Amino acid sequence: MFALGQLQLKSNLFLSPLAGYTNLPFRLTIRELGGLDLATTDLVNARSLLEKNHKAFKLIETNAQDRPLAVQLFGSVPEEMRDASLFLESLGVSSIDINMGCPVRKVCRVGGGSAMMTELDKTAALVKGMVDAVKIPVTAKMRLGWDDDNLTAPDLARALEGVGVAAVFIHGRTREQGSSGTVNLEGIRKVVEAVKIPVIGNGDVTTPQGAKLMITHTGCAGVSIGRGAFYNPWIFTHTSHYLESGELLPEPSFEERIRVLRLHFDRMIQVFGEDLGCRMFRKIAPWYSKRFGPANLFNKRIVTCSSRAEFEEILSDYLVWRRQFLDENGELRETYRPLPLVSAFMEPAVAARTAIPVPKGPVEVW
Ligand SMILES: Cc1cc2nc3c(=O)[nH]c(=O)nc-3n(C[C@H](O)[C@H](O)[C@H](O)COP(=O)(O)O)c2cc1C
């Protein structure tokens, strides 16, 4: 059990917002595998929501199975952030997260995202307006600070606690770091020590052991996982099992990966239609295939896939092609098996070789 203000959650593991990816099909697919309770949408512009912009509405598309749901808002105009929060509350959203970590110029230029970390009083006043207006919990997602000389997160977290924020999500990097360099666990610990509200650690958690290490090293109350969920949509159920029992579950079989890939693909088509769903899935499928073993044929063809029929054809051709790498029991021969995943901050030497790639998306740098 995890208390986010008045909201009781069944898990202290969270899905990080990933613009372009954390849409309804992805959230439903991960929820079904277990271990996750509160999931978050991509960042949504508060003003676009109030203007009933079609794209903003698509970003908050949800259904009864997609609960509890947080919507992440960005913006810098207090009245817009407050009114967008009221609107989301009226739709039945479970909580609202405020984006204070986005380093993208377009977002910072208008005073949103990471820029909010540089003006504590102004930010606290904006957040107070939201917290006072709604009954549902309001949370904030931030980085450690703008750069190494301005590690403002502990002060900002304290200021936000003072105006009633229910929890803070902290990505253990600065704005200047973008997605590179190692996550700074000490930096996360300083935020934990600065406040009494729950602090949820984030950054480079790709394994259950990584989640546990982040919790024990920083004292954070939970962990939020982004890219690790691309590689391994089972990470929430495996991590929750590991945190409770100390037992590591085996990686899912290839057949299970294909089953979930198909489910995810079907949902993309249901939600976005065949044409757009296929186009969007072109950048999702290669994440699944990173754990397939040899997948050149699949990767080459999936990036032009434009229909359900073509998807099935690619998959069946790939299954035949992949047989050459299997042993007599139908298992991938050892030399072709993907290396085990390691959370980057656990073994820096491995991290240098295998830093988590940043997927292409509507944002250039995160
Ligand atoms: C493609 C992409 C999109 C992202 N979109 C968002 C976003 O919309 N809002 C946000 O707060 N963070 C966003 N992030 C940052 C992630 O939520 C997370 O903080 C970061 O990736 C580190 O966690 P991870 O290593 O578990 O992925 C994004 C990151 C990536 C790679």
PDBQT file of the ligand as one rigid body, heavy atoms in Angstrom, charges set to zero:
ROOT
HETATM    1  C1  LIG A 401      11.082   9.657 -25.203  1.00  0.00    +0.000 C 
HETATM    2  C2  LIG A 401      10.965  10.232 -23.834  1.00  0.00    +0.000 A 
HETATM    3  C3  LIG A 401       9.873  11.007 -23.532  1.00  0.00    +0.000 A 
HETATM    4  C4  LIG A 401       9.747  11.584 -22.248  1.00  0.00    +0.000 A 
HETATM    5  N1  LIG A 401       8.627  12.307 -21.964  1.00  0.00    +0.000 NA
HETATM    6  C5  LIG A 401       8.470  12.826 -20.706  1.00  0.00    +0.000 A 
HETATM    7  C6  LIG A 401       7.299  13.563 -20.365  1.00  0.00    +0.000 A 
HETATM    8  O1  LIG A 401       6.364  13.708 -21.157  1.00  0.00    +0.000 OA
HETATM    9  N2  LIG A 401       7.225  14.078 -19.105  1.00  0.00    +0.000 N 
HETATM   10  C7  LIG A 401       8.231  13.914 -18.169  1.00  0.00    +0.000 A 
HETATM   11  O2  LIG A 401       8.118  14.388 -17.032  1.00  0.00    +0.000 OA
HETATM   12  N3  LIG A 401       9.328  13.195 -18.466  1.00  0.00    +0.000 NA
HETATM   13  C8  LIG A 401       9.462  12.643 -19.709  1.00  0.00    +0.000 A 
HETATM   14  N4  LIG A 401      10.576  11.900 -19.989  1.00  0.00    +0.000 N 
HETATM   15  C9  LIG A 401      11.541  11.591 -18.907  1.00  0.00    +0.000 C 
HETATM   16  C10 LIG A 401      11.152  10.268 -18.251  1.00  0.00    +0.000 C 
HETATM   17  O3  LIG A 401       9.887  10.342 -17.626  1.00  0.00    +0.000 OA
HETATM   18  C11 LIG A 401      12.184   9.836 -17.207  1.00  0.00    +0.000 C 
HETATM   19  O4  LIG A 401      12.276  10.836 -16.221  1.00  0.00    +0.000 OA
HETATM   20  C12 LIG A 401      13.573   9.608 -17.817  1.00  0.00    +0.000 C 
HETATM   21  O5  LIG A 401      13.497   8.900 -19.040  1.00  0.00    +0.000 OA
HETATM   22  C13 LIG A 401      14.467   8.821 -16.846  1.00  0.00    +0.000 C 
HETATM   23  O6  LIG A 401      13.839   7.625 -16.447  1.00  0.00    +0.000 OA
HETATM   24  P1  LIG A 401      14.108   6.202 -17.172  1.00  0.00    +0.000 P 
HETATM   25  O7  LIG A 401      15.591   5.998 -17.219  1.00  0.00    +0.000 OA
HETATM   26  O8  LIG A 401      13.395   5.208 -16.296  1.00  0.00    +0.000 OA
HETATM   27  O9  LIG A 401      13.530   6.304 -18.560  1.00  0.00    +0.000 OA
HETATM   28  C14 LIG A 401      10.729  11.345 -21.262  1.00  0.00    +0.000 A 
HETATM   29  C15 LIG A 401      11.837  10.549 -21.577  1.00  0.00    +0.000 A 
HETATM   30  C16 LIG A 401      11.958   9.994 -22.841  1.00  0.00    +0.000 A 
HETATM   31  C17 LIG A 401      13.148   9.128 -23.125  1.00  0.00    +0.000 C 
ENDROOT
TORSDOF 0
